[in-house]
Amino acid sequence: MARRALAVAMEKAATTGVGIVSVRNSNHIGMLAHYMRLAAGHQLIGIVAANGGPVTAPWGGSEAMFGTNPLSVGVPADPDPIILDMATSTVARGQIRKAQRQGRAIPATWATGPDGEPTTDAAQAMLGLLLPLGGHKGSGLALMVELLTGVLGGSAWGRMS
């Protein structure tokens, strides 16, 4: 679905200079940088964002409201495109799962346990909440991704995800 959406956006951009496409009723689409490399390979600047099930609380909150809400931007450059690919949470949830499988501690700045307190225990973090990247600024960015991908796209958003 993401490849098709990118193809449609690139077709629109070739015709009008800008191509905007929204996808809903989708699932995890993988590393967003992959799609930005495809766009940059066609000499197009790309921006892709996604929301997901709530696992991150807004800054200062205690209830999950946002997904990891990744954002990626790609700009053609020679010899390689310039790509930003980031979660709006401090870390992608997959990094916590990986630490849990490996029995490793995580930084206390990544997540809270189910009690709402910061934790270094990956298993407890999987039961708690991810923290927003950069405090209130990351929380604001997560909100914007949520609004642009969920609300504007007519999809699930916030606690409805």
Phi and psi in radians as a Rosetta constraint file:
Dihedral C 1 N 2 CA 2 C 2 CIRCULARHARMONIC -1.176 0.35
Dihedral N 2 CA 2 C 2 N 3 CIRCULARHARMONIC -0.684 0.35
Dihedral C 2 N 3 CA 3 C 3 CIRCULARHARMONIC -1.104 0.35
Dihedral N 3 CA 3 C 3 N 4 CIRCULARHARMONIC -0.713 0.35
Dihedral C 3 N 4 CA 4 C 4 CIRCULARHARMONIC -1.148 0.35
Dihedral N 4 CA 4 C 4 N 5 CIRCULARHARMONIC -0.744 0.35
Dihedral C 4 N 5 CA 5 C 5 CIRCULARHARMONIC -1.070 0.35
Dihedral N 5 CA 5 C 5 N 6 CIRCULARHARMONIC -0.732 0.35
Dihedral C 5 N 6 CA 6 C 6 CIRCULARHARMONIC -1.117 0.35
Dihedral N 6 CA 6 C 6 N 7 CIRCULARHARMONIC -0.739 0.35
Dihedral C 6 N 7 CA 7 C 7 CIRCULARHARMONIC -1.064 0.35
Dihedral N 7 CA 7 C 7 N 8 CIRCULARHARMONIC -0.749 0.35
Dihedral C 7 N 8 CA 8 C 8 CIRCULARHARMONIC -1.129 0.35
Dihedral N 8 CA 8 C 8 N 9 CIRCULARHARMONIC -0.768 0.35
Dihedral C 8 N 9 CA 9 C 9 CIRCULARHARMONIC -1.079 0.35
Dihedral N 9 CA 9 C 9 N 10 CIRCULARHARMONIC -0.711 0.35
Dihedral C 9 N 10 CA 10 C 10 CIRCULARHARMONIC -1.197 0.35
Dihedral N 10 CA 10 C 10 N 11 CIRCULARHARMONIC -0.639 0.35
Dihedral C 10 N 11 CA 11 C 11 CIRCULARHARMONIC -1.093 0.35
Dihedral N 11 CA 11 C 11 N 12 CIRCULARHARMONIC -0.783 0.35
Dihedral C 11 N 12 CA 12 C 12 CIRCULARHARMONIC -1.096 0.35
Dihedral N 12 CA 12 C 12 N 13 CIRCULARHARMONIC -0.748 0.35
Dihedral C 12 N 13 CA 13 C 13 CIRCULARHARMONIC -1.114 0.35
Dihedral N 13 CA 13 C 13 N 14 CIRCULARHARMONIC -0.643 0.35
Dihedral C 13 N 14 CA 14 C 14 CIRCULARHARMONIC -1.135 0.35
Dihedral N 14 CA 14 C 14 N 15 CIRCULARHARMONIC -0.543 0.35
Dihedral C 14 N 15 CA 15 C 15 CIRCULARHARMONIC -1.527 0.35
Dihedral N 15 CA 15 C 15 N 16 CIRCULARHARMONIC -0.777 0.35
Dihedral C 15 N 16 CA 16 C 16 CIRCULARHARMONIC -1.975 0.35
Dihedral N 16 CA 16 C 16 N 17 CIRCULARHARMONIC -0.214 0.35
Dihedral C 16 N 17 CA 17 C 17 CIRCULARHARMONIC 1.714 0.35
Dihedral N 17 CA 17 C 17 N 18 CIRCULARHARMONIC -0.322 0.35
Dihedral C 17 N 18 CA 18 C 18 CIRCULARHARMONIC -2.472 0.35
Dihedral N 18 CA 18 C 18 N 19 CIRCULARHARMONIC 2.391 0.35
Dihedral C 18 N 19 CA 19 C 19 CIRCULARHARMONIC -2.279 0.35
Dihedral N 19 CA 19 C 19 N 20 CIRCULARHARMONIC 2.084 0.35
Dihedral C 19 N 20 CA 20 C 20 CIRCULARHARMONIC -2.110 0.35
Dihedral N 20 CA 20 C 20 N 21 CIRCULARHARMONIC 2.234 0.35
Dihedral C 20 N 21 CA 21 C 21 CIRCULARHARMONIC -2.369 0.35
Dihedral N 21 CA 21 C 21 N 22 CIRCULARHARMONIC 2.443 0.35
Dihedral C 21 N 22 CA 22 C 22 CIRCULARHARMONIC -2.068 0.35
Dihedral N 22 CA 22 C 22 N 23 CIRCULARHARMONIC 2.463 0.35
Dihedral C 22 N 23 CA 23 C 23 CIRCULARHARMONIC -2.106 0.35
Dihedral N 23 CA 23 C 23 N 24 CIRCULARHARMONIC 2.400 0.35
Dihedral C 23 N 24 CA 24 C 24 CIRCULARHARMONIC -2.347 0.35
Dihedral N 24 CA 24 C 24 N 25 CIRCULARHARMONIC 2.980 0.35
Dihedral C 24 N 25 CA 25 C 25 CIRCULARHARMONIC 0.976 0.35
Dihedral N 25 CA 25 C 25 N 26 CIRCULARHARMONIC 0.725 0.35
Dihedral C 25 N 26 CA 26 C 26 CIRCULARHARMONIC -1.947 0.35
Dihedral N 26 CA 26 C 26 N 27 CIRCULARHARMONIC -2.976 0.35
Dihedral C 26 N 27 CA 27 C 27 CIRCULARHARMONIC -2.445 0.35
Dihedral N 27 CA 27 C 27 N 28 CIRCULARHARMONIC -2.958 0.35
Dihedral C 27 N 28 CA 28 C 28 CIRCULARHARMONIC -0.951 0.35
Dihedral N 28 CA 28 C 28 N 29 CIRCULARHARMONIC 2.266 0.35
Dihedral C 28 N 29 CA 29 C 29 CIRCULARHARMONIC -1.912 0.35
Dihedral N 29 CA 29 C 29 N 30 CIRCULARHARMONIC 0.126 0.35
Dihedral C 29 N 30 CA 30 C 30 CIRCULARHARMONIC 1.492 0.35
Dihedral N 30 CA 30 C 30 N 31 CIRCULARHARMONIC -2.817 0.35
Dihedral C 30 N 31 CA 31 C 31 CIRCULARHARMONIC -1.177 0.35
Dihedral N 31 CA 31 C 31 N 32 CIRCULARHARMONIC 2.056 0.35
Dihedral C 31 N 32 CA 32 C 32 CIRCULARHARMONIC -1.141 0.35
Dihedral N 32 CA 32 C 32 N 33 CIRCULARHARMONIC -0.490 0.35
Dihedral C 32 N 33 CA 33 C 33 CIRCULARHARMONIC -1.019 0.35
Dihedral N 33 CA 33 C 33 N 34 CIRCULARHARMONIC -0.519 0.35
Dihedral C 33 N 34 CA 34 C 34 CIRCULARHARMONIC -0.981 0.35
Dihedral N 34 CA 34 C 34 N 35 CIRCULARHARMONIC -0.799 0.35
Dihedral C 34 N 35 CA 35 C 35 CIRCULARHARMONIC -1.220 0.35
Dihedral N 35 CA 35 C 35 N 36 CIRCULARHARMONIC -0.581 0.35
Dihedral C 35 N 36 CA 36 C 36 CIRCULARHARMONIC -1.217 0.35
Dihedral N 36 CA 36 C 36 N 37 CIRCULARHARMONIC -0.601 0.35
Dihedral C 36 N 37 CA 37 C 37 CIRCULARHARMONIC -1.114 0.35
Dihedral N 37 CA 37 C 37 N 38 CIRCULARHARMONIC -0.689 0.35
Dihedral C 37 N 38 CA 38 C 38 CIRCULARHARMONIC -1.103 0.35
Dihedral N 38 CA 38 C 38 N 39 CIRCULARHARMONIC -0.797 0.35
Dihedral C 38 N 39 CA 39 C 39 CIRCULARHARMONIC -1.107 0.35
Dihedral N 39 CA 39 C 39 N 40 CIRCULARHARMONIC -0.813 0.35
Dihedral C 39 N 40 CA 40 C 40 CIRCULARHARMONIC -1.091 0.35
Dihedral N 40 CA 40 C 40 N 41 CIRCULARHARMONIC -0.562 0.35
Dihedral C 40 N 41 CA 41 C 41 CIRCULARHARMONIC -1.119 0.35
Dihedral N 41 CA 41 C 41 N 42 CIRCULARHARMONIC -0.341 0.35
Dihedral C 41 N 42 CA 42 C 42 CIRCULARHARMONIC -1.799 0.35
Dihedral N 42 CA 42 C 42 N 43 CIRCULARHARMONIC 0.324 0.35
Dihedral C 42 N 43 CA 43 C 43 CIRCULARHARMONIC 1.057 0.35
Dihedral N 43 CA 43 C 43 N 44 CIRCULARHARMONIC 0.629 0.35
Dihedral C 43 N 44 CA 44 C 44 CIRCULARHARMONIC -2.042 0.35
Dihedral N 44 CA 44 C 44 N 45 CIRCULARHARMONIC 2.508 0.35
Dihedral C 44 N 45 CA 45 C 45 CIRCULARHARMONIC -1.451 0.35
Dihedral N 45 CA 45 C 45 N 46 CIRCULARHARMONIC 2.319 0.35
Dihedral C 45 N 46 CA 46 C 46 CIRCULARHARMONIC -2.153 0.35
Dihedral N 46 CA 46 C 46 N 47 CIRCULARHARMONIC 2.591 0.35
Dihedral C 46 N 47 CA 47 C 47 CIRCULARHARMONIC -2.364 0.35
Dihedral N 47 CA 47 C 47 N 48 CIRCULARHARMONIC 2.221 0.35
Dihedral C 47 N 48 CA 48 C 48 CIRCULARHARMONIC -2.368 0.35
Dihedral N 48 CA 48 C 48 N 49 CIRCULARHARMONIC 2.454 0.35
Dihedral C 48 N 49 CA 49 C 49 CIRCULARHARMONIC -2.470 0.35
Dihedral N 49 CA 49 C 49 N 50 CIRCULARHARMONIC 2.733 0.35
Dihedral C 49 N 50 CA 50 C 50 CIRCULARHARMONIC -2.598 0.35
Dihedral N 50 CA 50 C 50 N 51 CIRCULARHARMONIC 2.566 0.35
Dihedral C 50 N 51 CA 51 C 51 CIRCULARHARMONIC -1.921 0.35
Dihedral N 51 CA 51 C 51 N 52 CIRCULARHARMONIC 3.056 0.35
Dihedral C 51 N 52 CA 52 C 52 CIRCULARHARMONIC -2.801 0.35
Dihedral N 52 CA 52 C 52 N 53 CIRCULARHARMONIC -3.014 0.35
Dihedral C 52 N 53 CA 53 C 53 CIRCULARHARMONIC -1.000 0.35
Dihedral N 53 CA 53 C 53 N 54 CIRCULARHARMONIC 2.525 0.35
Dihedral C 53 N 54 CA 54 C 54 CIRCULARHARMONIC -1.188 0.35
Dihedral N 54 CA 54 C 54 N 55 CIRCULARHARMONIC 2.093 0.35
Dihedral C 54 N 55 CA 55 C 55 CIRCULARHARMONIC -2.380 0.35
Dihedral N 55 CA 55 C 55 N 56 CIRCULARHARMONIC -0.097 0.35
Dihedral C 55 N 56 CA 56 C 56 CIRCULARHARMONIC -2.140 0.35
Dihedral N 56 CA 56 C 56 N 57 CIRCULARHARMONIC 2.295 0.35
Dihedral C 56 N 57 CA 57 C 57 CIRCULARHARMONIC -1.491 0.35
Dihedral N 57 CA 57 C 57 N 58 CIRCULARHARMONIC 2.572 0.35
Dihedral C 57 N 58 CA 58 C 58 CIRCULARHARMONIC -1.068 0.35
Dihedral N 58 CA 58 C 58 N 59 CIRCULARHARMONIC 2.754 0.35
Dihedral C 58 N 59 CA 59 C 59 CIRCULARHARMONIC -0.886 0.35
Dihedral N 59 CA 59 C 59 N 60 CIRCULARHARMONIC 2.191 0.35
Dihedral C 59 N 60 CA 60 C 60 CIRCULARHARMONIC 1.410 0.35
Dihedral N 60 CA 60 C 60 N 61 CIRCULARHARMONIC -0.055 0.35
Dihedral C 60 N 61 CA 61 C 61 CIRCULARHARMONIC -1.559 0.35
Dihedral N 61 CA 61 C 61 N 62 CIRCULARHARMONIC 2.958 0.35
Dihedral C 61 N 62 CA 62 C 62 CIRCULARHARMONIC -2.202 0.35
Dihedral N 62 CA 62 C 62 N 63 CIRCULARHARMONIC 0.135 0.35
Dihedral C 62 N 63 CA 63 C 63 CIRCULARHARMONIC -2.236 0.35
Dihedral N 63 CA 63 C 63 N 64 CIRCULARHARMONIC 2.365 0.35
Dihedral C 63 N 64 CA 64 C 64 CIRCULARHARMONIC -1.069 0.35
Dihedral N 64 CA 64 C 64 N 65 CIRCULARHARMONIC 2.289 0.35
Dihedral C 64 N 65 CA 65 C 65 CIRCULARHARMONIC -2.256 0.35
Dihedral N 65 CA 65 C 65 N 66 CIRCULARHARMONIC -0.557 0.35
Dihedral C 65 N 66 CA 66 C 66 CIRCULARHARMONIC -2.078 0.35
Dihedral N 66 CA 66 C 66 N 67 CIRCULARHARMONIC 2.767 0.35
Dihedral C 66 N 67 CA 67 C 67 CIRCULARHARMONIC -1.381 0.35
Dihedral N 67 CA 67 C 67 N 68 CIRCULARHARMONIC -2.838 0.35
Dihedral C 67 N 68 CA 68 C 68 CIRCULARHARMONIC -1.331 0.35
Dihedral N 68 CA 68 C 68 N 69 CIRCULARHARMONIC -0.199 0.35
Dihedral C 68 N 69 CA 69 C 69 CIRCULARHARMONIC 0.675 0.35
Dihedral N 69 CA 69 C 69 N 70 CIRCULARHARMONIC 1.153 0.35
Dihedral C 69 N 70 CA 70 C 70 CIRCULARHARMONIC -1.181 0.35
Dihedral N 70 CA 70 C 70 N 71 CIRCULARHARMONIC 2.695 0.35
Dihedral C 70 N 71 CA 71 C 71 CIRCULARHARMONIC -2.399 0.35
Dihedral N 71 CA 71 C 71 N 72 CIRCULARHARMONIC 2.342 0.35
Dihedral C 71 N 72 CA 72 C 72 CIRCULARHARMONIC -2.383 0.35
Dihedral N 72 CA 72 C 72 N 73 CIRCULARHARMONIC 2.460 0.35
Dihedral C 72 N 73 CA 73 C 73 CIRCULARHARMONIC -2.300 0.35
Dihedral N 73 CA 73 C 73 N 74 CIRCULARHARMONIC 2.371 0.35
Dihedral C 73 N 74 CA 74 C 74 CIRCULARHARMONIC -2.243 0.35
Dihedral N 74 CA 74 C 74 N 75 CIRCULARHARMONIC 2.366 0.35
Dihedral C 74 N 75 CA 75 C 75 CIRCULARHARMONIC -2.235 0.35
Dihedral N 75 CA 75 C 75 N 76 CIRCULARHARMONIC 2.223 0.35
Dihedral C 75 N 76 CA 76 C 76 CIRCULARHARMONIC -1.065 0.35
Dihedral N 76 CA 76 C 76 N 77 CIRCULARHARMONIC 2.431 0.35
Dihedral C 76 N 77 CA 77 C 77 CIRCULARHARMONIC -2.720 0.35
Dihedral N 77 CA 77 C 77 N 78 CIRCULARHARMONIC 2.809 0.35
Dihedral C 77 N 78 CA 78 C 78 CIRCULARHARMONIC -1.992 0.35
Dihedral N 78 CA 78 C 78 N 79 CIRCULARHARMONIC 2.177 0.35
Dihedral C 78 N 79 CA 79 C 79 CIRCULARHARMONIC -1.622 0.35
Dihedral N 79 CA 79 C 79 N 80 CIRCULARHARMONIC -0.289 0.35
Dihedral C 79 N 80 CA 80 C 80 CIRCULARHARMONIC -2.241 0.35
Dihedral N 80 CA 80 C 80 N 81 CIRCULARHARMONIC 2.587 0.35
Dihedral C 80 N 81 CA 81 C 81 CIRCULARHARMONIC -1.160 0.35
Dihedral N 81 CA 81 C 81 N 82 CIRCULARHARMONIC 2.741 0.35
Dihedral C 81 N 82 CA 82 C 82 CIRCULARHARMONIC -1.669 0.35
Dihedral N 82 CA 82 C 82 N 83 CIRCULARHARMONIC 2.124 0.35
Dihedral C 82 N 83 CA 83 C 83 CIRCULARHARMONIC -2.203 0.35
Dihedral N 83 CA 83 C 83 N 84 CIRCULARHARMONIC 2.271 0.35
Dihedral C 83 N 84 CA 84 C 84 CIRCULARHARMONIC -1.913 0.35
Dihedral N 84 CA 84 C 84 N 85 CIRCULARHARMONIC 2.271 0.35
Dihedral C 84 N 85 CA 85 C 85 CIRCULARHARMONIC -2.485 0.35
Dihedral N 85 CA 85 C 85 N 86 CIRCULARHARMONIC 1.946 0.35
Dihedral C 85 N 86 CA 86 C 86 CIRCULARHARMONIC -2.549 0.35
Dihedral N 86 CA 86 C 86 N 87 CIRCULARHARMONIC 2.634 0.35
Dihedral C 86 N 87 CA 87 C 87 CIRCULARHARMONIC -1.509 0.35
Dihedral N 87 CA 87 C 87 N 88 CIRCULARHARMONIC 2.710 0.35
Dihedral C 87 N 88 CA 88 C 88 CIRCULARHARMONIC -1.601 0.35
Dihedral N 88 CA 88 C 88 N 89 CIRCULARHARMONIC -0.047 0.35
Dihedral C 88 N 89 CA 89 C 89 CIRCULARHARMONIC -1.565 0.35
Dihedral N 89 CA 89 C 89 N 90 CIRCULARHARMONIC 2.846 0.35
Dihedral C 89 N 90 CA 90 C 90 CIRCULARHARMONIC -0.998 0.35
Dihedral N 90 CA 90 C 90 N 91 CIRCULARHARMONIC -0.571 0.35
Dihedral C 90 N 91 CA 91 C 91 CIRCULARHARMONIC -2.614 0.35
Dihedral N 91 CA 91 C 91 N 92 CIRCULARHARMONIC 2.674 0.35
Dihedral C 91 N 92 CA 92 C 92 CIRCULARHARMONIC -1.241 0.35
Dihedral N 92 CA 92 C 92 N 93 CIRCULARHARMONIC 2.503 0.35
Dihedral C 92 N 93 CA 93 C 93 CIRCULARHARMONIC -1.021 0.35
Dihedral N 93 CA 93 C 93 N 94 CIRCULARHARMONIC -0.532 0.35
Dihedral C 93 N 94 CA 94 C 94 CIRCULARHARMONIC -1.035 0.35
Dihedral N 94 CA 94 C 94 N 95 CIRCULARHARMONIC -0.533 0.35
Dihedral C 94 N 95 CA 95 C 95 CIRCULARHARMONIC -1.204 0.35
Dihedral N 95 CA 95 C 95 N 96 CIRCULARHARMONIC -0.576 0.35
Dihedral C 95 N 96 CA 96 C 96 CIRCULARHARMONIC -1.270 0.35
Dihedral N 96 CA 96 C 96 N 97 CIRCULARHARMONIC -0.727 0.35
Dihedral C 96 N 97 CA 97 C 97 CIRCULARHARMONIC -1.023 0.35
Dihedral N 97 CA 97 C 97 N 98 CIRCULARHARMONIC -0.752 0.35
Dihedral C 97 N 98 CA 98 C 98 CIRCULARHARMONIC -1.070 0.35
Dihedral N 98 CA 98 C 98 N 99 CIRCULARHARMONIC -0.798 0.35
Dihedral C 98 N 99 CA 99 C 99 CIRCULARHARMONIC -1.081 0.35
Dihedral N 99 CA 99 C 99 N 100 CIRCULARHARMONIC -0.684 0.35
Dihedral C 99 N 100 CA 100 C 100 CIRCULARHARMONIC -1.096 0.35
Dihedral N 100 CA 100 C 100 N 101 CIRCULARHARMONIC -0.815 0.35
Dihedral C 100 N 101 CA 101 C 101 CIRCULARHARMONIC -1.061 0.35
Dihedral N 101 CA 101 C 101 N 102 CIRCULARHARMONIC -0.639 0.35
Dihedral C 101 N 102 CA 102 C 102 CIRCULARHARMONIC -1.521 0.35
Dihedral N 102 CA 102 C 102 N 103 CIRCULARHARMONIC -0.053 0.35
Dihedral C 102 N 103 CA 103 C 103 CIRCULARHARMONIC 1.200 0.35
Dihedral N 103 CA 103 C 103 N 104 CIRCULARHARMONIC 0.441 0.35
Dihedral C 103 N 104 CA 104 C 104 CIRCULARHARMONIC -1.653 0.35
Dihedral N 104 CA 104 C 104 N 105 CIRCULARHARMONIC 2.631 0.35
Dihedral C 104 N 105 CA 105 C 105 CIRCULARHARMONIC -1.340 0.35
Dihedral N 105 CA 105 C 105 N 106 CIRCULARHARMONIC 2.716 0.35
Dihedral C 105 N 106 CA 106 C 106 CIRCULARHARMONIC -2.004 0.35
Dihedral N 106 CA 106 C 106 N 107 CIRCULARHARMONIC 2.774 0.35
Dihedral C 106 N 107 CA 107 C 107 CIRCULARHARMONIC -1.086 0.35
Dihedral N 107 CA 107 C 107 N 108 CIRCULARHARMONIC 2.498 0.35
Dihedral C 107 N 108 CA 108 C 108 CIRCULARHARMONIC -1.158 0.35
Dihedral N 108 CA 108 C 108 N 109 CIRCULARHARMONIC -0.197 0.35
Dihedral C 108 N 109 CA 109 C 109 CIRCULARHARMONIC -1.506 0.35
Dihedral N 109 CA 109 C 109 N 110 CIRCULARHARMONIC -0.036 0.35
Dihedral C 109 N 110 CA 110 C 110 CIRCULARHARMONIC -1.515 0.35
Dihedral N 110 CA 110 C 110 N 111 CIRCULARHARMONIC -0.693 0.35
Dihedral C 110 N 111 CA 111 C 111 CIRCULARHARMONIC -2.760 0.35
Dihedral N 111 CA 111 C 111 N 112 CIRCULARHARMONIC 2.905 0.35
Dihedral C 111 N 112 CA 112 C 112 CIRCULARHARMONIC -1.901 0.35
Dihedral N 112 CA 112 C 112 N 113 CIRCULARHARMONIC 2.792 0.35
Dihedral C 112 N 113 CA 113 C 113 CIRCULARHARMONIC -1.471 0.35
Dihedral N 113 CA 113 C 113 N 114 CIRCULARHARMONIC -3.102 0.35
Dihedral C 113 N 114 CA 114 C 114 CIRCULARHARMONIC -1.105 0.35
Dihedral N 114 CA 114 C 114 N 115 CIRCULARHARMONIC -0.308 0.35
Dihedral C 114 N 115 CA 115 C 115 CIRCULARHARMONIC -1.449 0.35
Dihedral N 115 CA 115 C 115 N 116 CIRCULARHARMONIC -0.051 0.35
Dihedral C 115 N 116 CA 116 C 116 CIRCULARHARMONIC 1.505 0.35
Dihedral N 116 CA 116 C 116 N 117 CIRCULARHARMONIC -0.014 0.35
Dihedral C 116 N 117 CA 117 C 117 CIRCULARHARMONIC -1.664 0.35
Dihedral N 117 CA 117 C 117 N 118 CIRCULARHARMONIC 2.548 0.35
Dihedral C 117 N 118 CA 118 C 118 CIRCULARHARMONIC -0.952 0.35
Dihedral N 118 CA 118 C 118 N 119 CIRCULARHARMONIC 2.523 0.35
Dihedral C 118 N 119 CA 119 C 119 CIRCULARHARMONIC -2.381 0.35
Dihedral N 119 CA 119 C 119 N 120 CIRCULARHARMONIC 2.652 0.35
Dihedral C 119 N 120 CA 120 C 120 CIRCULARHARMONIC -1.860 0.35
Dihedral N 120 CA 120 C 120 N 121 CIRCULARHARMONIC -0.017 0.35
Dihedral C 120 N 121 CA 121 C 121 CIRCULARHARMONIC -1.577 0.35
Dihedral N 121 CA 121 C 121 N 122 CIRCULARHARMONIC 1.969 0.35
Dihedral C 121 N 122 CA 122 C 122 CIRCULARHARMONIC -1.064 0.35
Dihedral N 122 CA 122 C 122 N 123 CIRCULARHARMONIC -0.640 0.35
Dihedral C 122 N 123 CA 123 C 123 CIRCULARHARMONIC -1.121 0.35
Dihedral N 123 CA 123 C 123 N 124 CIRCULARHARMONIC -0.711 0.35
Dihedral C 123 N 124 CA 124 C 124 CIRCULARHARMONIC -1.201 0.35
Dihedral N 124 CA 124 C 124 N 125 CIRCULARHARMONIC -0.622 0.35
Dihedral C 124 N 125 CA 125 C 125 CIRCULARHARMONIC -1.108 0.35
Dihedral N 125 CA 125 C 125 N 126 CIRCULARHARMONIC -0.610 0.35
Dihedral C 125 N 126 CA 126 C 126 CIRCULARHARMONIC -1.168 0.35
Dihedral N 126 CA 126 C 126 N 127 CIRCULARHARMONIC -0.387 0.35
Dihedral C 126 N 127 CA 127 C 127 CIRCULARHARMONIC -1.625 0.35
Dihedral N 127 CA 127 C 127 N 128 CIRCULARHARMONIC -0.198 0.35
Dihedral C 127 N 128 CA 128 C 128 CIRCULARHARMONIC -1.852 0.35
Dihedral N 128 CA 128 C 128 N 129 CIRCULARHARMONIC -2.423 0.35
Dihedral C 128 N 129 CA 129 C 129 CIRCULARHARMONIC -2.186 0.35
Dihedral N 129 CA 129 C 129 N 130 CIRCULARHARMONIC 2.519 0.35
Dihedral C 129 N 130 CA 130 C 130 CIRCULARHARMONIC -1.346 0.35
Dihedral N 130 CA 130 C 130 N 131 CIRCULARHARMONIC 2.674 0.35
Dihedral C 130 N 131 CA 131 C 131 CIRCULARHARMONIC -1.749 0.35
Dihedral N 131 CA 131 C 131 N 132 CIRCULARHARMONIC 2.571 0.35
Dihedral C 131 N 132 CA 132 C 132 CIRCULARHARMONIC -1.245 0.35
Dihedral N 132 CA 132 C 132 N 133 CIRCULARHARMONIC 2.535 0.35
Dihedral C 132 N 133 CA 133 C 133 CIRCULARHARMONIC -1.106 0.35
Dihedral N 133 CA 133 C 133 N 134 CIRCULARHARMONIC 2.280 0.35
Dihedral C 133 N 134 CA 134 C 134 CIRCULARHARMONIC 1.129 0.35
Dihedral N 134 CA 134 C 134 N 135 CIRCULARHARMONIC 0.481 0.35
Dihedral C 134 N 135 CA 135 C 135 CIRCULARHARMONIC 1.101 0.35
Dihedral N 135 CA 135 C 135 N 136 CIRCULARHARMONIC -2.268 0.35
Dihedral C 135 N 136 CA 136 C 136 CIRCULARHARMONIC -1.151 0.35
Dihedral N 136 CA 136 C 136 N 137 CIRCULARHARMONIC -0.514 0.35
Dihedral C 136 N 137 CA 137 C 137 CIRCULARHARMONIC -1.215 0.35
Dihedral N 137 CA 137 C 137 N 138 CIRCULARHARMONIC -0.757 0.35
Dihedral C 137 N 138 CA 138 C 138 CIRCULARHARMONIC -1.149 0.35
Dihedral N 138 CA 138 C 138 N 139 CIRCULARHARMONIC -0.622 0.35
Dihedral C 138 N 139 CA 139 C 139 CIRCULARHARMONIC -1.115 0.35
Dihedral N 139 CA 139 C 139 N 140 CIRCULARHARMONIC -0.711 0.35
Dihedral C 139 N 140 CA 140 C 140 CIRCULARHARMONIC -1.133 0.35
Dihedral N 140 CA 140 C 140 N 141 CIRCULARHARMONIC -0.697 0.35
Dihedral C 140 N 141 CA 141 C 141 CIRCULARHARMONIC -1.140 0.35
Dihedral N 141 CA 141 C 141 N 142 CIRCULARHARMONIC -0.729 0.35
Dihedral C 141 N 142 CA 142 C 142 CIRCULARHARMONIC -1.054 0.35
Dihedral N 142 CA 142 C 142 N 143 CIRCULARHARMONIC -0.715 0.35
Dihedral C 142 N 143 CA 143 C 143 CIRCULARHARMONIC -1.080 0.35
Dihedral N 143 CA 143 C 143 N 144 CIRCULARHARMONIC -0.769 0.35
Dihedral C 143 N 144 CA 144 C 144 CIRCULARHARMONIC -1.112 0.35
Dihedral N 144 CA 144 C 144 N 145 CIRCULARHARMONIC -0.743 0.35
Dihedral C 144 N 145 CA 145 C 145 CIRCULARHARMONIC -1.069 0.35
Dihedral N 145 CA 145 C 145 N 146 CIRCULARHARMONIC -0.725 0.35
Dihedral C 145 N 146 CA 146 C 146 CIRCULARHARMONIC -1.054 0.35
Dihedral N 146 CA 146 C 146 N 147 CIRCULARHARMONIC -0.784 0.35
Dihedral C 146 N 147 CA 147 C 147 CIRCULARHARMONIC -1.191 0.35
Dihedral N 147 CA 147 C 147 N 148 CIRCULARHARMONIC -0.748 0.35
Dihedral C 147 N 148 CA 148 C 148 CIRCULARHARMONIC -1.266 0.35
Dihedral N 148 CA 148 C 148 N 149 CIRCULARHARMONIC -0.584 0.35
Dihedral C 148 N 149 CA 149 C 149 CIRCULARHARMONIC -1.661 0.35
Dihedral N 149 CA 149 C 149 N 150 CIRCULARHARMONIC -0.647 0.35
Dihedral C 149 N 150 CA 150 C 150 CIRCULARHARMONIC -1.569 0.35
Dihedral N 150 CA 150 C 150 N 151 CIRCULARHARMONIC -1.078 0.35
Dihedral C 150 N 151 CA 151 C 151 CIRCULARHARMONIC -1.160 0.35
Dihedral N 151 CA 151 C 151 N 152 CIRCULARHARMONIC -0.980 0.35
Dihedral C 151 N 152 CA 152 C 152 CIRCULARHARMONIC -1.084 0.35
Dihedral N 152 CA 152 C 152 N 153 CIRCULARHARMONIC -0.631 0.35
Dihedral C 152 N 153 CA 153 C 153 CIRCULARHARMONIC -1.412 0.35
Dihedral N 153 CA 153 C 153 N 154 CIRCULARHARMONIC -0.055 0.35
Dihedral C 153 N 154 CA 154 C 154 CIRCULARHARMONIC 1.229 0.35
Dihedral N 154 CA 154 C 154 N 155 CIRCULARHARMONIC 0.560 0.35
Dihedral C 154 N 155 CA 155 C 155 CIRCULARHARMONIC -1.997 0.35
Dihedral N 155 CA 155 C 155 N 156 CIRCULARHARMONIC -3.138 0.35
Dihedral C 155 N 156 CA 156 C 156 CIRCULARHARMONIC -1.142 0.35
Dihedral N 156 CA 156 C 156 N 157 CIRCULARHARMONIC 2.576 0.35
Dihedral C 156 N 157 CA 157 C 157 CIRCULARHARMONIC -2.688 0.35
Dihedral N 157 CA 157 C 157 N 158 CIRCULARHARMONIC 2.843 0.35
Dihedral C 157 N 158 CA 158 C 158 CIRCULARHARMONIC 1.000 0.35
Dihedral N 158 CA 158 C 158 N 159 CIRCULARHARMONIC -2.432 0.35
Dihedral C 158 N 159 CA 159 C 159 CIRCULARHARMONIC -1.238 0.35
Dihedral N 159 CA 159 C 159 N 160 CIRCULARHARMONIC -0.175 0.35
Dihedral C 159 N 160 CA 160 C 160 CIRCULARHARMONIC -1.395 0.35
Dihedral N 160 CA 160 C 160 N 161 CIRCULARHARMONIC -0.278 0.35
